[in-house]
Amino acid sequence: MKTVLVPTFDEFNKYAFIGYKEVKVKNKPTYKDLNKIETLLPGCPQGSSPLPDNLNNGWSVDVRRFYDIRQNTKKLKGYKVFVKN
């Protein structure tokens, strides 16, 4: 099991950053693991899965990769989902 840190935002306060939440996922992530991460993200994430087949320590991905290209994600720029251990 790996611990993934996911940034959380306040959707009703102009997407203000709240903090990071820890999510336990398998070493080889499944669709259920992806859903655990997406439920913490604001709005309706619906892009392709940016999770690799194997999660390594130090792996990170921009939050905006979880969204469709047509969605406005300017307020989420600079935040990343990353593996803690």
N, C-alpha and C positions, 0 to 999 in steps of 0.2 A: 504494500500500500504506500502511496505517496501522498503528501500533503500539498495541496495547491492553494495559493493565496489569491483570492478574487476580490477586486475592488468593488465597493458598494456605494451607491449614490442615492441621494434624496430626490426622487422624481418630482416632488411637489415644491421644491425649493431651488429651481433652476439647475437641477442635476448637481447639487453641491456634493463634494466628496465626503463620505462618512468615515470610511476606514476599510481595512481588509478583513475578510472572513476566511477561515480555514475550511477547506473541503477535502475529505479523504476520497481518493480515487485509486483504482487499480493501476498496477504498473503498465498494463496494456489496456488503455481506456476503452470503454464501451459506450454505446449510445446513452445508457443510463447515467454514466459519469458525466457526459457532456450536458445532459439535462440538469444535473446538480449545479453545474457552473452557470448555465444560462438562466436559471431561476433567480440568481442573485444579481444579474445584470438588468439595467433599466430598459423599459420598452419591450419590444418584441425582437430579440435576436433571431435572425433567420438566415444567416449566411452559411457558407459551407463550414464543415468542421475543421478548425485549425489545429486540432490535437494530433500529435504524431502517434505512430504505432507504439512506441516505447517512450515513456517520460524519463528524462535524465535530470539529475540535479542541476539547477541553474537555468533550465529551459524557461523561456518566456515568450509571450506572444501579445501583440497589441490587442486591446479590448475591441477595437473597431473591426477586427477580422471576424468577429462573431456576427456581424450585421451585414445585410445586403448593401451593395454599393450605392443604391438609390436612397438609402436612409441617411438623414442628417446626423452625423456623429461628431460634429466639431467639438462639442462640449466634453467628449470622452477622450480627446486627443492627449496622448502622453501617459495614459494609464495602461498597465500591463497585468496580465495573469501570469503568474510564475510559480515554479515548483520550489517549495521550501526545503524539502528533504526527500 
